[in-house]
Amino acid sequence: MLHATALSALLCWLGCAALIVLGRRRHFGLDETQGVQKWHRHPTPRTGGFALALGLMVGLLWLMHLTYVSAPVTIRLAVAIAPVLLAGVVEDLRRHVPPLWRALATVIAAGLAVWLLEASVTRLGLWPLDAWIHAWPVLGWLIALVAISALPHAVNMIDGYNGLAGMVSFMIFGAIGYVAFKVSDPLIMALSLAAIGALLGFLFWNWPRGQIFLGDTGAYLLGFWMALLSVLLVARNPAVSPWFALMVLAYPVWELLYSLWRRKFRQRAGTAPDTLHLHHLVYWRLTRLLDEDDHPDPRQRRNAATSPYLWAVAAFSVGPAMLWWGSTPLLMACCVGFVTLYLLAYRLLVQRRI
């Protein structure tokens, strides 16, 4: 199984290297430097998701060769993930694809996952919702549809600085793979390890220097993959609490929900991009301590220094999820605690008390 991890890492590493050269020599897939969420000085390839998809797919084929994943499951995974990859590739190469079309692509992909892979929510650990889901399975399908279609956008939302979305995803897949190992689910563990391998190859180039970015392709791919594996892990293993899926994904999920609420009710900005996410506040407030650094490019130094603060935030969700993956009451309490700490940190930062 680790052979697939190593192969995914190697192919993604080579793919990133080739795309960096292609971007520099042929200006292929370069990201502009002007915009409200642009923090890099030089045009940089935003095609890292292409290499990530290559590494993940090759790892998946190798897992099929090793019989950890069957051929029918591999085909169904490829079909389900195709819409998010297509939407991401078009956005990364042509830019300015309307948000509605990208949202539709993720909904179609989620619908295919529910249909082809039986990725349904069968329980929530809450009365009487579990009884309703048992009586009307369509409720579980709808919940899974919303969850799987939303996560790609959540990961895309936290993809703001070098190493941020990549390392947070690495932590999440590590937790999912660990719990899959504990409950003896080789399929979910193998799929998690393939994603971990691809991320290792990408992070080599992405952090700290930011030589290539995930782009929408990478963010959508990672969000879809982690949501799908979380739903399947809970559905396939009764010992795993349904709140494990929410807790392990708490950082990107809450960033999405809070940002939508803030834009809708506080700023009246709708879906317009802004610089008031938690990672932006960390960049402007906490990394100011590095202003006296002798680094030749202080802006790049602060960019790379922002992500570790957010890795620590993600650890407050991933850690408890790994420790108490089978205890619904504890995970519920941890979810409440995570949201409380997030809101407290956000308030302190936005009010300049830190």
N, C-alpha and C positions, 0 to 999 in steps of 0.2 A: 504493500500500500504506500509506503514511503517512497518507492520508486516513482510513483505517479507525482508525488509532491516535488521531488527533485526534477523530474522531466518538465513539469509545469513551470517551475522556477527558471530553468534553463531556457525554455522556449520564450517565456515572457521577457527575460533579460535580453536575449538576442533580438527579439522583436522591438523592444524599446531602443536598443542601440541603433538598429537599422532606421527606425522612425526618426530618431534624433538627427542622424546624418541626412536623411531625406528632407527633414524640415529645414536644416541649415543650408543645404545645397539647392533644393528645389522649392523651398518655401511651402512644403506640403503640410497642411493642417495646422498652421501657425495660429496662435491666439494673439489677438491684438492687446496692446498695452493700455489703451484708453477705455475707461468705464468705471462705474461706481464700485465694482468689486474686483478691480485689477490692481495687483500689488507687485507685479514684476516689471523690471525695467526694459527687458528685451523680449522680442517676439519668441514665444516658446511653443513647441508642438503640444497640442492638446489631444494627441492621438494615443495616449498611453492605454486607453481602454481597448484599442485594437490589439495591442500586444497582450493585454490581460485576457481578452477573449481567446486569443490563439493559445496561450498557455493553458487556460482552463479547459478548452475543448480537447487539446492533445492529451492532457492529463485524464480527461474523461474517457477518451478512446483507449488509453492504456489501462484504465481501471476496468473497462469492458473486456479487454484482452485477458486481464487477470481474473475475470469472472466476478469481481465485486459488484459490477453494474451490468445488468443484462442489456442485450441489444435493443429490445423494445423500449426499455426505460430510457436508454440513451437517445433514441429517436424522439421519444415524447419530450424529453428535456430540450432537445434542439428545436423542436417545433414551438414549444412554449416560450422559449427565450428569444426566438427570432424577432418578434415585433419590437421588443425593447432595444435590441441591437440595431435594428434598422432605424428606429427613431434617433438613437444616439449617434449613429454614423452620419446620418443626414444633417443633424444639428452641428456636429463637429466639423464637417466639411463645407456645408453651405451656409450655416448660421441662420439665426432668426426664424427658426421654425416656430409657428404659433404654439403657445403653451397648451391650447386645447388639443392640438394634434398629438403632442407628446403625451398628454394625459390619456388620450384615447388609446395610444399604443400600449401603455402600461396596463390599462384595463383589459385590453384584448389578450395580452400575455398572461395576466392573472386569470382570466376566464379559461384560457387553454390549460393552465396549470391545474385549476380546479377540476376541469373536465378530464384531461388526459392522465393526470398524476394523482387524482383523488385527494388533492390538497384541501381538505375541509376542516373547519373548526368543529370538533365534536363535543367540546366542553369548555366552560369558562371558570369553573370553580365557584360559581355564584348561583344561589337559589333565587328565583325559580327559572333562571335563564337556561340552566342545563336541561331541565325538564322540557322546556320549549324547543330547544335544539334537538333533543331526542325525538320529540313528537313531530317536528317540522324540520327535517334536515336541510331544507332550502335556506334556513336562517344561517346555518353553519357555512354553507356555500357563499352566501352574501358577505358574511364577516370575513371569510378568507379572501374573497375578491377585493374587498376594500383594503385589507391589510397588505396583501401582496402588491396591489397596484399603487399603494401610497409609499411604500418603502423606497422605491427607486428615487422618488422626488425628495424624500427625507435625506438620503445619502448625498444626493446632488446639492442639497442645501448646506450641508456641513463641509462640502468640498471647497474650502476657501483658502487654505494655506498648505505649504509643502508638508506632506506626510500626515495630514490630519485625517481625511477620509480613509486613506490607505491603512494607517495603523489602527484606527478605530475598527475598521472592518476586519483586520487581522485578529484583533482581540475577540471580536464577536464570533468569528469562525472557530477560533481556538476554544471558546467556551462551548459552542455547539458540538464540536468534535469531541471534547472531553466528556460531555454528558452522554453523547452517543456511545462512547466507549464504555461508560459506566453501566449503561442499560443494554449493552451488547447489540448495537444496531450498526453493523458494518457498512451498510449503504450510506447512511447519513454521515458517518465518520469519514468514509472515503471521499464523499463529495466535499466535505469541509476541508480535508487535507489538500485536495486539488486546488481549491480556492486559496488556501494558505500559501501553497507553492507559487502560484501565479503572483500573489501579492509580494512575496519576497523578491521575485525578479523585478517587479515594478518599483518597489520602495528603494532598491539600490540606486536607481536613477532619480527618484523623486525627492528624497529627503537626505540631506538638508538643502542641496543646491537647486532643486527644482528644475532639472534639465528636461523633464517631460511631465505633462499633467494628465490626470485621469480623463478629463473631458466628460461629456454627457454619456458617452458610450460606457466608460468605466464605471461611473457613478450609478447608472441605471442597471448595469450588469450586476454589480455588487449588491445593490439594494434588493433587486429581484431574487438573487441567489440566497441571500441571508434570510429573507422573508419566507421563501419557499421551504428552505431547510428547517426553519423554526416551526412552521406549521406542520410539516411532515413528521418531525421528531415528536411533537406532542401527540399527533394523531396516531402514530404507530406504536407509542409506548405509554400505556396508562400510568406507569410509575412517575412520569415526568409531569410536573404541575403545569397547567396551561399558563400560569403566570410567569413561568420561566421565559417563555417567548417574549412577553412584554418587558420583563426586567432586563433581559440581555440586550434588547433593542431600545432601551429606555432613552438613551441620549439622542439618537437621530429621531426617534418618534416624538419625544417631547419638544425638541428643537423645531420640528415641523409644526406641531399643534400650537405651540406658543407663538411662533412667528406668524402663523395664519391669524390667530386671535389678535396679536399686536397690530398687524397691518390692517385688519378689518375694522377693529373697534377703537384703536388708539390713534392710528395714523391715517386711516381711510385711504390706504394706498393699494388695496387689492393685492394683485400678484406681482406688483412692481418690485424689482430687486432693491435692496437697501444695504446699509452697512451698520445695522443695529443687532446683528446676531451676536451670540455670546462670544464667538471666536473673534469677531471684529472688536468688541469691547476689550477683550484680553490683549489684542494687538495694540490698541491705542493706550490702554491704561498700564498693564503689567510690564510689557516689554519696553516701556520707556526707561526702565532701569538699565537697559543696555545701551543707552545713548552715548555713554562715554567709552564704549568699546572701540578698540583700534582696528576693527574689521574693515577691510577695504571697501566693502559694500554694506553699510549699516542697515539699509532697507532689507536686503536679502537675509542678513543676520537676524533681524527682528521677525521676518517671515518664518524662518525655520524655528525660531525660539518660541513662537506662539503655540505650535502644535503640542508640545509636551504638557502644557497646562491643560489642554483639552483631553489629552490621553488620560490624565488623572481624573478628569470629570467622568469619562467613559468607564474608568476602572471602578467607580462607585456604583455602576450598574452591572457591569460584567462580573465583578468579583462576587457580590452577593448571589447573583444568578448561578454561578458555579458552585458556591458553597451550599446553597439550600434549594437546589433544583427540584426537589421533590416535596417541598413544604409550601403549600399555598398560603397559609396565614403569614408566614415569615416573608414571603416574596411580596405579598400585598403591602405589608408594613414597610418593606424596603422601597417599593415603588413610591409610596407616600413620602418617605424620607428623601428619596432622590429628587422628587419634584420640589420639595420644600427647600432643600439645599441649593438647587438650581435657581429658584426664584430669589433666594437670599443673595446669592453671589451676583446675579444679574442686577438686582437693585443696588447693591453696594458699588458695582462697577459703573452703572449708568448715572448714579448720583455722585460719582467721583470720590467715594469714601475709601477707595483703595488706590 
